[in-house]
Amino acid sequence: MSNLTRDSLIKTIVAEEMRMCMRGCDYTNQLKSTYRYWENLSSEDLCTKYNQIHNTNVTVDCLQPKY
């Protein structure tokens, strides 16, 4: 498994959620809103969602510290 960080989890989750979003005028606002939402959740919540998307078992202990 690659070096996962909170930031990489957030970006993966947001990208997955934005795949379902309609493109258009509201896309940028929806992207910002979605990113802010996931950015403010706990690492445990991020790991849970990431595991649902990728069918893995990532835990908070697996995350690399941000440098």
N, C-alpha and C positions, 0 to 999 in steps of 0.2 A: 504494500500500500504506500502511496506517495506521502509526502510530508503535508498532512492536513492541518490547517489552522482554522480558527473561528471564521476568519475572513473568507477562506476558500469554501467553507461550508455555506456561509451566507450567500456567496455568489452562485454556488451550485443550486441552492434552493430557490433563489430569486429567478435564476434562468429557467428553471423548471416551471415555476408558477407563471412566468411571463410567456411561455410557449402557448398558453391557453388564452392570452390576452389578445384582443383585436388590435391590429395596428391602426394608427390614426392620430388625431390631435391629442387624445387623452393618454397615449402610450407613455410618453415621458413622465407625466404626473403619476401614472399608475406604477411605473418603474421606481420612481423615487419613494412613493408611499410604501410599496412592497419591501424595498430595501430597508427603509427606516423601521418597519414592523419587525422584520427578522433580526435586524441589528440590535434591537432592544430586548430580545428574548435571551434566556439563559443558554449556556453552552449545552446543558442537558437537553433542552428543547430542540436545539439545532441538531444535535446528534440523533435524536429520535426521528426528526423529519428526514435527515440525510439517509438514515438507515431505511426508512420507508421507500425513499426514491430509488436507492441503489441495492436494496436487499442485502445489507451488510450489518455488521455489529460494531460500529465505531462507538467508542466511549470517550468521555471527557479526558480520561487519562491518556488516550491516544493522540490528542491534539498537541501540536508543536506550539511552543510559546511564540508570540509575535516579537520580532526583533526591532 
